Amino acid sequence: MNAKERAIETFKRLGLMPFHLTHGNLAGPSRKEIRRQIVWAITGSKPTLAECRLGIVEDLLVKTFEVPDGTYHDREERLMAKVREFGLA
């Protein structure tokens, strides 16, 4: 299973989309813990909670889903388009 498949499986298991991770529309586990689980699913190693606060989750999602560079809003829109492509949104 590659990084993209692991990320998709984790999103499905947690019932989340990347938008929820970046905008805080969550009920349940803390955003930090969920970010930590997503990074763990993609990289295979569990990061510290401090690392999860540094924006590495968004960067990993952008790289994993092969979203081109651009402004933050452009990246977010392209990321959501990729996520919709995989049937997660």
PDB file of N, CA, C and O in Angstrom:
ATOM      1  N   MET A   1       0.852  -1.181   0.000  1.00  0.00           N
ATOM      2  CA  MET A   1       0.000   0.000   0.000  1.00  0.00           C
ATOM      3  C   MET A   1       0.898   1.244   0.000  1.00  0.00           C
ATOM      4  O   MET A   1       1.770   1.388   0.857  1.00  0.00           O
ATOM      5  N   ASN A   2       0.677   2.142  -0.971  1.00  0.00           N
ATOM      6  CA  ASN A   2       1.514   3.337  -1.038  1.00  0.00           C
ATOM      7  C   ASN A   2       0.975   4.439  -0.120  1.00  0.00           C
ATOM      8  O   ASN A   2      -0.062   4.275   0.523  1.00  0.00           O
ATOM      9  N   ALA A   3       1.696   5.558  -0.072  1.00  0.00           N
ATOM     10  CA  ALA A   3       1.329   6.641   0.848  1.00  0.00           C
ATOM     11  C   ALA A   3      -0.064   7.184   0.554  1.00  0.00           C
ATOM     12  O   ALA A   3      -0.820   7.482   1.479  1.00  0.00           O
ATOM     13  N   LYS A   4      -0.407   7.314  -0.719  1.00  0.00           N
ATOM     14  CA  LYS A   4      -1.717   7.850  -1.080  1.00  0.00           C
ATOM     15  C   LYS A   4      -2.822   6.917  -0.591  1.00  0.00           C
ATOM     16  O   LYS A   4      -3.829   7.373  -0.050  1.00  0.00           O
ATOM     17  N   GLU A   5      -2.633   5.612  -0.783  1.00  0.00           N
ATOM     18  CA  GLU A   5      -3.639   4.642  -0.335  1.00  0.00           C
ATOM     19  C   GLU A   5      -3.767   4.641   1.184  1.00  0.00           C
ATOM     20  O   GLU A   5      -4.876   4.553   1.712  1.00  0.00           O
ATOM     21  N   ARG A   6      -2.624   4.740   1.900  1.00  0.00           N
ATOM     22  CA  ARG A   6      -2.664   4.790   3.367  1.00  0.00           C
ATOM     23  C   ARG A   6      -3.407   6.030   3.843  1.00  0.00           C
ATOM     24  O   ARG A   6      -4.187   5.965   4.793  1.00  0.00           O
ATOM     25  N   ALA A   7      -3.165   7.166   3.182  1.00  0.00           N
ATOM     26  CA  ALA A   7      -3.852   8.399   3.563  1.00  0.00           C
ATOM     27  C   ALA A   7      -5.349   8.272   3.327  1.00  0.00           C
ATOM     28  O   ALA A   7      -6.149   8.674   4.173  1.00  0.00           O
ATOM     29  N   ILE A   8      -5.730   7.717   2.187  1.00  0.00           N
ATOM     30  CA  ILE A   8      -7.151   7.551   1.869  1.00  0.00           C
ATOM     31  C   ILE A   8      -7.820   6.639   2.887  1.00  0.00           C
ATOM     32  O   ILE A   8      -8.911   6.943   3.371  1.00  0.00           O
ATOM     33  N   GLU A   9      -7.181   5.532   3.211  1.00  0.00           N
ATOM     34  CA  GLU A   9      -7.743   4.609   4.202  1.00  0.00           C
ATOM     35  C   GLU A   9      -7.897   5.288   5.562  1.00  0.00           C
ATOM     36  O   GLU A   9      -8.892   5.078   6.255  1.00  0.00           O
ATOM     37  N   THR A  10      -6.915   6.099   5.938  1.00  0.00           N
ATOM     38  CA  THR A  10      -6.987   6.788   7.223  1.00  0.00           C
ATOM     39  C   THR A  10      -8.114   7.810   7.224  1.00  0.00           C
ATOM     40  O   THR A  10      -8.850   7.919   8.204  1.00  0.00           O
ATOM     41  N   PHE A  11      -8.256   8.567   6.121  1.00  0.00           N
ATOM     42  CA  PHE A  11      -9.367   9.523   6.033  1.00  0.00           C
ATOM     43  C   PHE A  11     -10.692   8.802   6.188  1.00  0.00           C
ATOM     44  O   PHE A  11     -11.567   9.256   6.925  1.00  0.00           O
ATOM     45  N   LYS A  12     -10.846   7.681   5.498  1.00  0.00           N
ATOM     46  CA  LYS A  12     -12.106   6.935   5.556  1.00  0.00           C
ATOM     47  C   LYS A  12     -12.361   6.412   6.968  1.00  0.00           C
ATOM     48  O   LYS A  12     -13.477   6.500   7.479  1.00  0.00           O
ATOM     49  N   ARG A  13     -11.316   5.868   7.591  1.00  0.00           N
ATOM     50  CA  ARG A  13     -11.458   5.298   8.931  1.00  0.00           C
ATOM     51  C   ARG A  13     -11.855   6.375   9.936  1.00  0.00           C
ATOM     52  O   ARG A  13     -12.681   6.134  10.816  1.00  0.00           O
ATOM     53  N   LEU A  14     -11.264   7.566   9.805  1.00  0.00           N
ATOM     54  CA  LEU A  14     -11.551   8.651  10.741  1.00  0.00           C
ATOM     55  C   LEU A  14     -12.772   9.468  10.328  1.00  0.00           C
ATOM     56  O   LEU A  14     -13.259  10.288  11.106  1.00  0.00           O
ATOM     57  N   GLY A  15     -13.269   9.253   9.114  1.00  0.00           N
ATOM     58  CA  GLY A  15     -14.409  10.017   8.630  1.00  0.00           C
ATOM     59  C   GLY A  15     -14.086  11.477   8.385  1.00  0.00           C
ATOM     60  O   GLY A  15     -14.925  12.347   8.619  1.00  0.00           O
ATOM     61  N   LEU A  16     -12.871  11.756   7.914  1.00  0.00           N
ATOM     62  CA  LEU A  16     -12.405  13.131   7.749  1.00  0.00           C
ATOM     63  C   LEU A  16     -11.993  13.432   6.325  1.00  0.00           C
ATOM     64  O   LEU A  16     -11.723  12.529   5.534  1.00  0.00           O
ATOM     65  N   MET A  17     -11.949  14.719   6.011  1.00  0.00           N
ATOM     66  CA  MET A  17     -11.364  15.217   4.777  1.00  0.00           C
ATOM     67  C   MET A  17     -10.241  16.174   5.183  1.00  0.00           C
ATOM     68  O   MET A  17     -10.240  16.671   6.309  1.00  0.00           O
ATOM     69  N   PRO A  18      -9.287  16.440   4.287  1.00  0.00           N
ATOM     70  CA  PRO A  18      -8.218  17.385   4.629  1.00  0.00           C
ATOM     71  C   PRO A  18      -8.754  18.747   5.075  1.00  0.00           C
ATOM     72  O   PRO A  18      -8.157  19.387   5.941  1.00  0.00           O
ATOM     73  N   PHE A  19      -9.867  19.198   4.498  1.00  0.00           N
ATOM     74  CA  PHE A  19     -10.439  20.489   4.882  1.00  0.00           C
ATOM     75  C   PHE A  19     -10.736  20.527   6.380  1.00  0.00           C
ATOM     76  O   PHE A  19     -10.489  21.537   7.039  1.00  0.00           O
ATOM     77  N   HIS A  20     -11.260  19.436   6.910  1.00  0.00           N
ATOM     78  CA  HIS A  20     -11.582  19.390   8.333  1.00  0.00           C
ATOM     79  C   HIS A  20     -10.322  19.512   9.181  1.00  0.00           C
ATOM     80  O   HIS A  20     -10.346  20.113  10.255  1.00  0.00           O
ATOM     81  N   LEU A  21      -9.228  18.944   8.701  1.00  0.00           N
ATOM     82  CA  LEU A  21      -7.989  18.994   9.471  1.00  0.00           C
ATOM     83  C   LEU A  21      -7.431  20.407   9.526  1.00  0.00           C
ATOM     84  O   LEU A  21      -6.824  20.798  10.523  1.00  0.00           O
ATOM     85  N   THR A  22      -7.631  21.176   8.461  1.00  0.00           N
ATOM     86  CA  THR A  22      -7.048  22.509   8.430  1.00  0.00           C
ATOM     87  C   THR A  22      -7.988  23.574   8.962  1.00  0.00           C
ATOM     88  O   THR A  22      -7.535  24.671   9.287  1.00  0.00           O
ATOM     89  N   HIS A  23      -9.280  23.293   9.065  1.00  0.00           N
ATOM     90  CA  HIS A  23     -10.225  24.313   9.491  1.00  0.00           C
ATOM     91  C   HIS A  23     -10.930  23.991  10.808  1.00  0.00           C
ATOM     92  O   HIS A  23     -11.780  24.764  11.251  1.00  0.00           O
ATOM     93  N   GLY A  24     -10.598  22.876  11.434  1.00  0.00           N
ATOM     94  CA  GLY A  24     -11.070  22.603  12.783  1.00  0.00           C
ATOM     95  C   GLY A  24     -12.537  22.252  12.925  1.00  0.00           C
ATOM     96  O   GLY A  24     -13.113  22.475  13.990  1.00  0.00           O
ATOM     97  N   ASN A  25     -13.158  21.712  11.896  1.00  0.00           N
ATOM     98  CA  ASN A  25     -14.566  21.318  12.006  1.00  0.00           C
ATOM     99  C   ASN A  25     -14.655  19.876  12.496  1.00  0.00           C
ATOM    100  O   ASN A  25     -15.116  18.990  11.777  1.00  0.00           O
ATOM    101  N   LEU A  26     -14.214  19.660  13.713  1.00  0.00           N
ATOM    102  CA  LEU A  26     -14.134  18.292  14.221  1.00  0.00           C
ATOM    103  C   LEU A  26     -14.903  18.128  15.518  1.00  0.00           C
ATOM    104  O   LEU A  26     -15.014  19.061  16.313  1.00  0.00           O
ATOM    105  N   ALA A  27     -15.423  16.949  15.719  1.00  0.00           N
ATOM    106  CA  ALA A  27     -15.947  16.555  17.017  1.00  0.00           C
ATOM    107  C   ALA A  27     -15.249  15.245  17.340  1.00  0.00           C
ATOM    108  O   ALA A  27     -15.161  14.372  16.476  1.00  0.00           O
ATOM    109  N   GLY A  28     -14.762  15.087  18.532  1.00  0.00           N
ATOM    110  CA  GLY A  28     -14.071  13.851  18.877  1.00  0.00           C
ATOM    111  C   GLY A  28     -12.633  14.116  19.258  1.00  0.00           C
ATOM    112  O   GLY A  28     -12.361  15.036  20.030  1.00  0.00           O
ATOM    113  N   PRO A  29     -11.689  13.320  18.728  1.00  0.00           N
ATOM    114  CA  PRO A  29     -10.282  13.476  19.110  1.00  0.00           C
ATOM    115  C   PRO A  29      -9.769  14.881  18.780  1.00  0.00           C
ATOM    116  O   PRO A  29     -10.325  15.571  17.926  1.00  0.00           O
ATOM    117  N   SER A  30      -8.707  15.290  19.466  1.00  0.00           N
ATOM    118  CA  SER A  30      -8.146  16.613  19.205  1.00  0.00           C
ATOM    119  C   SER A  30      -7.597  16.675  17.788  1.00  0.00           C
ATOM    120  O   SER A  30      -7.227  15.657  17.203  1.00  0.00           O
ATOM    121  N   ARG A  31      -7.550  17.894  17.246  1.00  0.00           N
ATOM    122  CA  ARG A  31      -7.012  18.065  15.897  1.00  0.00           C
ATOM    123  C   ARG A  31      -5.567  17.600  15.848  1.00  0.00           C
ATOM    124  O   ARG A  31      -5.136  16.996  14.866  1.00  0.00           O
ATOM    125  N   LYS A  32      -4.815  17.883  16.912  1.00  0.00           N
ATOM    126  CA  LYS A  32      -3.410  17.476  16.929  1.00  0.00           C
ATOM    127  C   LYS A  32      -3.281  15.961  16.833  1.00  0.00           C
ATOM    128  O   LYS A  32      -2.440  15.448  16.094  1.00  0.00           O
ATOM    129  N   GLU A  33      -4.109  15.255  17.578  1.00  0.00           N
ATOM    130  CA  GLU A  33      -4.029  13.791  17.550  1.00  0.00           C
ATOM    131  C   GLU A  33      -4.440  13.250  16.185  1.00  0.00           C
ATOM    132  O   GLU A  33      -3.847  12.286  15.702  1.00  0.00           O
ATOM    133  N   ILE A  34      -5.438  13.850  15.563  1.00  0.00           N
ATOM    134  CA  ILE A  34      -5.854  13.385  14.239  1.00  0.00           C
ATOM    135  C   ILE A  34      -4.774  13.677  13.211  1.00  0.00           C
ATOM    136  O   ILE A  34      -4.484  12.834  12.363  1.00  0.00           O
ATOM    137  N   ARG A  35      -4.176  14.858  13.275  1.00  0.00           N
ATOM    138  CA  ARG A  35      -3.066  15.177  12.370  1.00  0.00           C
ATOM    139  C   ARG A  35      -1.944  14.161  12.556  1.00  0.00           C
ATOM    140  O   ARG A  35      -1.333  13.700  11.592  1.00  0.00           O
ATOM    141  N   ARG A  36      -1.691  13.828  13.809  1.00  0.00           N
ATOM    142  CA  ARG A  36      -0.644  12.859  14.124  1.00  0.00           C
ATOM    143  C   ARG A  36      -0.940  11.510  13.473  1.00  0.00           C
ATOM    144  O   ARG A  36      -0.041  10.880  12.916  1.00  0.00           O
ATOM    145  N   GLN A  37      -2.189  11.066  13.539  1.00  0.00           N
ATOM    146  CA  GLN A  37      -2.562   9.791  12.932  1.00  0.00           C
ATOM    147  C   GLN A  37      -2.428   9.820  11.414  1.00  0.00           C
ATOM    148  O   GLN A  37      -2.012   8.835  10.804  1.00  0.00           O
ATOM    149  N   ILE A  38      -2.784  10.966  10.799  1.00  0.00           N
ATOM    150  CA  ILE A  38      -2.664  11.087   9.348  1.00  0.00           C
ATOM    151  C   ILE A  38      -1.197  11.003   8.937  1.00  0.00           C
ATOM    152  O   ILE A  38      -0.850  10.280   8.003  1.00  0.00           O
ATOM    153  N   VAL A  39      -0.335  11.746   9.639  1.00  0.00           N
ATOM    154  CA  VAL A  39       1.096  11.703   9.323  1.00  0.00           C
ATOM    155  C   VAL A  39       1.632  10.290   9.520  1.00  0.00           C
ATOM    156  O   VAL A  39       2.426   9.808   8.712  1.00  0.00           O
ATOM    157  N   TRP A  40       1.208   9.631  10.578  1.00  0.00           N
ATOM    158  CA  TRP A  40       1.628   8.259  10.857  1.00  0.00           C
ATOM    159  C   TRP A  40       1.216   7.343   9.706  1.00  0.00           C
ATOM    160  O   TRP A  40       1.998   6.493   9.279  1.00  0.00           O
ATOM    161  N   ALA A  41      -0.010   7.511   9.202  1.00  0.00           N
ATOM    162  CA  ALA A  41      -0.491   6.672   8.102  1.00  0.00           C
ATOM    163  C   ALA A  41       0.313   6.899   6.828  1.00  0.00           C
ATOM    164  O   ALA A  41       0.590   5.954   6.089  1.00  0.00           O
ATOM    165  N   ILE A  42       0.688   8.147   6.568  1.00  0.00           N
ATOM    166  CA  ILE A  42       1.407   8.457   5.329  1.00  0.00           C
ATOM    167  C   ILE A  42       2.866   8.047   5.420  1.00  0.00           C
ATOM    168  O   ILE A  42       3.401   7.448   4.487  1.00  0.00           O
ATOM    169  N   THR A  43       3.521   8.364   6.541  1.00  0.00           N
ATOM    170  CA  THR A  43       4.967   8.159   6.637  1.00  0.00           C
ATOM    171  C   THR A  43       5.352   6.827   7.258  1.00  0.00           C
ATOM    172  O   THR A  43       6.458   6.333   7.037  1.00  0.00           O
ATOM    173  N   GLY A  44       4.450   6.245   8.032  1.00  0.00           N
ATOM    174  CA  GLY A  44       4.783   4.996   8.705  1.00  0.00           C
ATOM    175  C   GLY A  44       5.454   5.198  10.050  1.00  0.00           C
ATOM    176  O   GLY A  44       5.732   4.224  10.750  1.00  0.00           O
ATOM    177  N   SER A  45       5.726   6.461  10.436  1.00  0.00           N
ATOM    178  CA  SER A  45       6.297   6.711  11.759  1.00  0.00           C
ATOM    179  C   SER A  45       5.465   7.774  12.466  1.00  0.00           C
ATOM    180  O   SER A  45       5.041   8.755  11.855  1.00  0.00           O
ATOM    181  N   LYS A  46       5.238   7.566  13.758  1.00  0.00           N
ATOM    182  CA  LYS A  46       4.364   8.468  14.516  1.00  0.00           C
ATOM    183  C   LYS A  46       5.145   9.714  14.935  1.00  0.00           C
ATOM    184  O   LYS A  46       6.135   9.608  15.659  1.00  0.00           O
ATOM    185  N   PRO A  47       4.706  10.897  14.485  1.00  0.00           N
ATOM    186  CA  PRO A  47       5.399  12.127  14.863  1.00  0.00           C
ATOM    187  C   PRO A  47       4.990  12.581  16.258  1.00  0.00           C
ATOM    188  O   PRO A  47       3.999  12.111  16.816  1.00  0.00           O
ATOM    189  N   THR A  48       5.770  13.501  16.807  1.00  0.00           N
ATOM    190  CA  THR A  48       5.393  14.088  18.090  1.00  0.00           C
ATOM    191  C   THR A  48       4.256  15.077  17.859  1.00  0.00           C
ATOM    192  O   THR A  48       4.037  15.524  16.734  1.00  0.00           O
ATOM    193  N   LEU A  49       3.537  15.415  18.922  1.00  0.00           N
ATOM    194  CA  LEU A  49       2.474  16.409  18.785  1.00  0.00           C
ATOM    195  C   LEU A  49       3.044  17.760  18.372  1.00  0.00           C
ATOM    196  O   LEU A  49       2.388  18.519  17.659  1.00  0.00           O
ATOM    197  N   ALA A  50       4.270  18.066  18.819  1.00  0.00           N
ATOM    198  CA  ALA A  50       4.895  19.335  18.432  1.00  0.00           C
ATOM    199  C   ALA A  50       5.101  19.388  16.925  1.00  0.00           C
ATOM    200  O   ALA A  50       4.865  20.425  16.304  1.00  0.00           O
ATOM    201  N   GLU A  51       5.534  18.290  16.334  1.00  0.00           N
ATOM    202  CA  GLU A  51       5.727  18.253  14.886  1.00  0.00           C
ATOM    203  C   GLU A  51       4.413  18.461  14.147  1.00  0.00           C
ATOM    204  O   GLU A  51       4.402  19.022  13.051  1.00  0.00           O
ATOM    205  N   CYS A  52       3.313  18.018  14.729  1.00  0.00           N
ATOM    206  CA  CYS A  52       2.008  18.147  14.085  1.00  0.00           C
ATOM    207  C   CYS A  52       1.518  19.587  14.060  1.00  0.00           C
ATOM    208  O   CYS A  52       0.600  19.924  13.313  1.00  0.00           O
ATOM    209  N   ARG A  53       2.134  20.439  14.880  1.00  0.00           N
ATOM    210  CA  ARG A  53       1.729  21.849  14.903  1.00  0.00           C
ATOM    211  C   ARG A  53       2.484  22.673  13.875  1.00  0.00           C
ATOM    212  O   ARG A  53       2.189  23.855  13.702  1.00  0.00           O
ATOM    213  N   LEU A  54       3.446  22.082  13.194  1.00  0.00           N
ATOM    214  CA  LEU A  54       4.333  22.856  12.326  1.00  0.00           C
ATOM    215  C   LEU A  54       3.897  22.884  10.868  1.00  0.00           C
ATOM    216  O   LEU A  54       4.669  23.313  10.010  1.00  0.00           O
ATOM    217  N   GLY A  55       2.689  22.442  10.568  1.00  0.00           N
ATOM    218  CA  GLY A  55       2.204  22.493   9.195  1.00  0.00           C
ATOM    219  C   GLY A  55       2.655  21.335   8.333  1.00  0.00           C
ATOM    220  O   GLY A  55       2.424  21.337   7.124  1.00  0.00           O
ATOM    221  N   ILE A  56       3.310  20.323   8.949  1.00  0.00           N
ATOM    222  CA  ILE A  56       3.793  19.222   8.114  1.00  0.00           C
ATOM    223  C   ILE A  56       2.655  18.380   7.581  1.00  0.00           C
ATOM    224  O   ILE A  56       2.807  17.721   6.552  1.00  0.00           O
ATOM    225  N   VAL A  57       1.519  18.385   8.257  1.00  0.00           N
ATOM    226  CA  VAL A  57       0.385  17.599   7.769  1.00  0.00           C
ATOM    227  C   VAL A  57      -0.082  18.137   6.430  1.00  0.00           C
ATOM    228  O   VAL A  57      -0.255  17.373   5.480  1.00  0.00           O
ATOM    229  N   GLU A  58      -0.285  19.441   6.344  1.00  0.00           N
ATOM    230  CA  GLU A  58      -0.733  20.029   5.094  1.00  0.00           C
ATOM    231  C   GLU A  58       0.285  19.775   3.989  1.00  0.00           C
ATOM    232  O   GLU A  58      -0.082  19.434   2.865  1.00  0.00           O
ATOM    233  N   ASP A  59       1.578  19.943   4.316  1.00  0.00           N
ATOM    234  CA  ASP A  59       2.620  19.707   3.318  1.00  0.00           C
ATOM    235  C   ASP A  59       2.615  18.263   2.848  1.00  0.00           C
ATOM    236  O   ASP A  59       2.748  17.999   1.653  1.00  0.00           O
ATOM    237  N   LEU A  60       2.462  17.320   3.782  1.00  0.00           N
ATOM    238  CA  LEU A  60       2.423  15.905   3.404  1.00  0.00           C
ATOM    239  C   LEU A  60       1.213  15.586   2.542  1.00  0.00           C
ATOM    240  O   LEU A  60       1.318  14.833   1.574  1.00  0.00           O
ATOM    241  N   LEU A  61       0.062  16.157   2.889  1.00  0.00           N
ATOM    242  CA  LEU A  61      -1.140  15.908   2.097  1.00  0.00           C
ATOM    243  C   LEU A  61      -0.972  16.449   0.690  1.00  0.00           C
ATOM    244  O   LEU A  61      -1.354  15.796  -0.281  1.00  0.00           O
ATOM    245  N   VAL A  62      -0.400  17.643   0.578  1.00  0.00           N
ATOM    246  CA  VAL A  62      -0.189  18.250  -0.733  1.00  0.00           C
ATOM    247  C   VAL A  62       0.755  17.384  -1.559  1.00  0.00           C
ATOM    248  O   VAL A  62       0.517  17.162  -2.746  1.00  0.00           O
ATOM    249  N   LYS A  63       1.828  16.893  -0.932  1.00  0.00           N
ATOM    250  CA  LYS A  63       2.776  16.039  -1.657  1.00  0.00           C
ATOM    251  C   LYS A  63       2.164  14.681  -1.980  1.00  0.00           C
ATOM    252  O   LYS A  63       2.332  14.171  -3.088  1.00  0.00           O
ATOM    253  N   THR A  64       1.461  14.099  -1.027  1.00  0.00           N
ATOM    254  CA  THR A  64       0.880  12.775  -1.225  1.00  0.00           C
ATOM    255  C   THR A  64      -0.137  12.776  -2.350  1.00  0.00           C
ATOM    256  O   THR A  64      -0.169  11.856  -3.168  1.00  0.00           O
ATOM    257  N   PHE A  65      -0.969  13.809  -2.391  1.00  0.00           N
ATOM    258  CA  PHE A  65      -1.996  13.878  -3.427  1.00  0.00           C
ATOM    259  C   PHE A  65      -1.516  14.622  -4.667  1.00  0.00           C
ATOM    260  O   PHE A  65      -2.308  14.925  -5.559  1.00  0.00           O
ATOM    261  N   GLU A  66      -0.206  14.920  -4.724  1.00  0.00           N
ATOM    262  CA  GLU A  66       0.426  15.517  -5.899  1.00  0.00           C
ATOM    263  C   GLU A  66      -0.285  16.793  -6.339  1.00  0.00           C
ATOM    264  O   GLU A  66      -0.667  16.936  -7.501  1.00  0.00           O
ATOM    265  N   VAL A  67      -0.457  17.712  -5.401  1.00  0.00           N
ATOM    266  CA  VAL A  67      -1.097  18.993  -5.688  1.00  0.00           C
ATOM    267  C   VAL A  67      -0.011  19.984  -6.104  1.00  0.00           C
ATOM    268  O   VAL A  67       0.977  20.144  -5.387  1.00  0.00           O
ATOM    269  N   PRO A  68      -0.177  20.656  -7.258  1.00  0.00           N
ATOM    270  CA  PRO A  68       0.842  21.619  -7.701  1.00  0.00           C
ATOM    271  C   PRO A  68       0.994  22.776  -6.718  1.00  0.00           C
ATOM    272  O   PRO A  68       0.091  23.069  -5.934  1.00  0.00           O
ATOM    273  N   ASP A  69       2.155  23.426  -6.775  1.00  0.00           N
ATOM    274  CA  ASP A  69       2.404  24.586  -5.916  1.00  0.00           C
ATOM    275  C   ASP A  69       1.487  25.735  -6.303  1.00  0.00           C
ATOM    276  O   ASP A  69       0.945  25.768  -7.408  1.00  0.00           O
ATOM    277  N   GLY A  70       1.322  26.663  -5.397  1.00  0.00           N
ATOM    278  CA  GLY A  70       0.500  27.848  -5.619  1.00  0.00           C
ATOM    279  C   GLY A  70       0.277  28.531  -4.296  1.00  0.00           C
ATOM    280  O   GLY A  70       0.915  28.184  -3.302  1.00  0.00           O
ATOM    281  N   THR A  71      -0.616  29.493  -4.265  1.00  0.00           N
ATOM    282  CA  THR A  71      -0.930  30.147  -3.005  1.00  0.00           C
ATOM    283  C   THR A  71      -1.631  29.140  -2.101  1.00  0.00           C
ATOM    284  O   THR A  71      -2.035  28.068  -2.551  1.00  0.00           O
ATOM    285  N   TYR A  72      -1.774  29.488  -0.830  1.00  0.00           N
ATOM    286  CA  TYR A  72      -2.416  28.569   0.107  1.00  0.00           C
ATOM    287  C   TYR A  72      -3.810  28.188  -0.385  1.00  0.00           C
ATOM    288  O   TYR A  72      -4.172  27.011  -0.378  1.00  0.00           O
ATOM    289  N   HIS A  73      -4.595  29.185  -0.814  1.00  0.00           N
ATOM    290  CA  HIS A  73      -5.968  28.904  -1.239  1.00  0.00           C
ATOM    291  C   HIS A  73      -5.993  28.074  -2.519  1.00  0.00           C
ATOM    292  O   HIS A  73      -6.847  27.201  -2.677  1.00  0.00           O
ATOM    293  N   ASP A  74      -5.061  28.343  -3.432  1.00  0.00           N
ATOM    294  CA  ASP A  74      -4.967  27.527  -4.652  1.00  0.00           C
ATOM    295  C   ASP A  74      -4.652  26.085  -4.291  1.00  0.00           C
ATOM    296  O   ASP A  74      -5.261  25.152  -4.814  1.00  0.00           O
ATOM    297  N   ARG A  75      -3.688  25.914  -3.385  1.00  0.00           N
ATOM    298  CA  ARG A  75      -3.309  24.557  -2.971  1.00  0.00           C
ATOM    299  C   ARG A  75      -4.473  23.854  -2.308  1.00  0.00           C
ATOM    300  O   ARG A  75      -4.726  22.679  -2.572  1.00  0.00           O
ATOM    301  N   GLU A  76      -5.187  24.573  -1.442  1.00  0.00           N
ATOM    302  CA  GLU A  76      -6.320  23.975  -0.737  1.00  0.00           C
ATOM    303  C   GLU A  76      -7.387  23.528  -1.735  1.00  0.00           C
ATOM    304  O   GLU A  76      -7.944  22.438  -1.607  1.00  0.00           O
ATOM    305  N   GLU A  77      -7.667  24.365  -2.719  1.00  0.00           N
ATOM    306  CA  GLU A  77      -8.681  24.033  -3.721  1.00  0.00           C
ATOM    307  C   GLU A  77      -8.237  22.835  -4.563  1.00  0.00           C
ATOM    308  O   GLU A  77      -9.030  21.934  -4.837  1.00  0.00           O
ATOM    309  N   ARG A  78      -6.981  22.830  -4.965  1.00  0.00           N
ATOM    310  CA  ARG A  78      -6.470  21.703  -5.760  1.00  0.00           C
ATOM    311  C   ARG A  78      -6.454  20.418  -4.943  1.00  0.00           C
ATOM    312  O   ARG A  78      -6.754  19.342  -5.459  1.00  0.00           O
ATOM    313  N   LEU A  79      -6.101  20.537  -3.655  1.00  0.00           N
ATOM    314  CA  LEU A  79      -6.099  19.366  -2.779  1.00  0.00           C
ATOM    315  C   LEU A  79      -7.503  18.800  -2.656  1.00  0.00           C
ATOM    316  O   LEU A  79      -7.690  17.586  -2.741  1.00  0.00           O
ATOM    317  N   MET A  80      -8.490  19.662  -2.457  1.00  0.00           N
ATOM    318  CA  MET A  80      -9.863  19.182  -2.338  1.00  0.00           C
ATOM    319  C   MET A  80     -10.331  18.542  -3.641  1.00  0.00           C
ATOM    320  O   MET A  80     -11.083  17.568  -3.615  1.00  0.00           O
ATOM    321  N   ALA A  81      -9.896  19.076  -4.777  1.00  0.00           N
ATOM    322  CA  ALA A  81     -10.256  18.477  -6.067  1.00  0.00           C
ATOM    323  C   ALA A  81      -9.681  17.066  -6.157  1.00  0.00           C
ATOM    324  O   ALA A  81     -10.356  16.151  -6.627  1.00  0.00           O
ATOM    325  N   LYS A  82      -8.438  16.886  -5.710  1.00  0.00           N
ATOM    326  CA  LYS A  82      -7.818  15.554  -5.720  1.00  0.00           C
ATOM    327  C   LYS A  82      -8.559  14.611  -4.781  1.00  0.00           C
ATOM    328  O   LYS A  82      -8.784  13.446  -5.110  1.00  0.00           O
ATOM    329  N   VAL A  83      -8.937  15.118  -3.612  1.00  0.00           N
ATOM    330  CA  VAL A  83      -9.639  14.282  -2.639  1.00  0.00           C
ATOM    331  C   VAL A  83     -10.995  13.864  -3.191  1.00  0.00           C
ATOM    332  O   VAL A  83     -11.399  12.711  -3.038  1.00  0.00           O
ATOM    333  N   ARG A  84     -11.705  14.797  -3.837  1.00  0.00           N
ATOM    334  CA  ARG A  84     -12.994  14.455  -4.464  1.00  0.00           C
ATOM    335  C   ARG A  84     -12.798  13.403  -5.553  1.00  0.00           C
ATOM    336  O   ARG A  84     -13.633  12.517  -5.731  1.00  0.00           O
ATOM    337  N   GLU A  85     -11.699  13.510  -6.268  1.00  0.00           N
ATOM    338  CA  GLU A  85     -11.375  12.541  -7.321  1.00  0.00           C
ATOM    339  C   GLU A  85     -11.297  11.117  -6.753  1.00  0.00           C
ATOM    340  O   GLU A  85     -11.636  10.152  -7.437  1.00  0.00           O
ATOM    341  N   PHE A  86     -10.852  10.996  -5.510  1.00  0.00           N
ATOM    342  CA  PHE A  86     -10.742   9.682  -4.868  1.00  0.00           C
ATOM    343  C   PHE A  86     -12.000   9.305  -4.091  1.00  0.00           C
ATOM    344  O   PHE A  86     -12.012   8.308  -3.368  1.00  0.00           O
ATOM    345  N   GLY A  87     -13.057  10.100  -4.239  1.00  0.00           N
ATOM    346  CA  GLY A  87     -14.332   9.762  -3.615  1.00  0.00           C
ATOM    347  C   GLY A  87     -14.392   9.984  -2.122  1.00  0.00           C
ATOM    348  O   GLY A  87     -15.182   9.336  -1.435  1.00  0.00           O
ATOM    349  N   LEU A  88     -13.571  10.892  -1.601  1.00  0.00           N
ATOM    350  CA  LEU A  88     -13.545  11.127  -0.157  1.00  0.00           C
ATOM    351  C   LEU A  88     -14.360  12.332   0.261  1.00  0.00           C
ATOM    352  O   LEU A  88     -14.558  12.559   1.455  1.00  0.00           O
ATOM    353  N   ALA A  89     -14.835  13.107  -0.694  1.00  0.00           N
ATOM    354  CA  ALA A  89     -15.614  14.306  -0.335  1.00  0.00           C
ATOM    355  C   ALA A  89     -16.869  14.355  -1.174  1.00  0.00           C
ATOM    356  O   ALA A  89     -17.669  15.281  -1.035  1.00  0.00           O
TER     357      ALA A  89
END
